């Protein structure tokens, strides 16, 4: 199990201080990261890697049986390499003025490494790629750990979410950015204890419970490895004061050094309803705290139905339903929460939902749903259709197969004459994504 606490020893204190106090200067062109901690056998180009040294694009770093190295990237992220591992920094080109020109690519050749997204990655997720010999990994603004050899890769998520695809078709090792399509699978931190695994002969990853296969079990972290939610290093330890329109990073409970603009009058937080479907936001967003606790829900026996970078739906076992085989049922939209994330302009804005419709056809085990997503300047028609399982789980068709234009995952129950909830996600254009959760009843 990952040890998230820092040691009380002086040595550990010094390491934490290095993370907080090192004011990394964007030094010579081509510099990608700085060594803020090194222990044991760690080499770059057959030379020992030294504390405070800079690591450039193209560098290949290898650790021995006792080797650990913590690299602070030039955009205040972290790359942590554990023993018996080899990783290459293929590219680390950052354009703060035009994030769409940023290009970041890492390649884990073997072993275990942990990647914590920096500021540039968060602003240009579409241009970040983490390769293994068998898979391409993209991020949703993320903290994740990878194990790989030449045959199999396994990925666990500590914060945020990832998208993983095997190589094949348009997804090639030489590509940039995430591979997204029919063979890609997402995994989010809300999916407690789950891993994504892909082998050399697979194109589409599979989700399974971690256990002894977890990267943290294969190669455990040191006691002083940064905890989940470690703040981005800053030049002072003085507390950061957020302006009124600042938000916290939606994927990690840390303050963004460059504040994302927000709209006013964010929707009220969703809350656990007085029935067996619990829906809401598990991460902070628009200065609103999370309003569901995945750990508490899991410990209570609730089952995770769906999860994405911001929202999750849980269902108590008592309400699992064997759906009818004839007839149909219609639902009205009663509540929800939605946001539009603009990575190009670094904006997060809340959105409304109107004119909702959800109809389930039990005879064909299918559903259709639609609503209007309302932004400050647009009314966007959202549509999906898909299948319903025997126990009421809704699975929408892929977003890009008409007439579906959003991904949908959720559940219906027979409580109170019929209730339902689903998560939705849609890429609106090259820079904007819509995320939300809906609640429906008779």
Secondary structure, DSSP 4 states (H G I P E B T S, - for coil): ----SPP-SHHHHHHHHHHHH------STTEEEEEEEEESSEEETTEE--TT-EEETT-EEEE-TT-EEEEEETTS-EEEE-SS-EEEEEEEE--SS-GGG-EEEEEEEEEEEEEE--HHHHH-GGGEEEE-SSEEEEESS-EEEEEE-SSEEEEEEEESEEEEEESBTTB-TT--S---STT-EEEETTSTTEEEEEETT-SS-EEEE-GGGSHHHHSPPPTTSPPTTPPPP-S--SPP---TT--B-TTSSSB-SSPPEE-SSPPPPP---SSSEEEEESS-BTTBPP---HHHHHHTTPEEEEE-SSEEEEE-GGG-----SS-EEEEEEEEEEEEEEETTTTEEEEEEEEEEEEEEETTTTEEEEEEEEE-SS-EEEEEEEEEE-TT-EEEEPPTTSTT--SEEEEEEE-GGG-EEEEEEEEE-SSSEEEEEEEEEE-
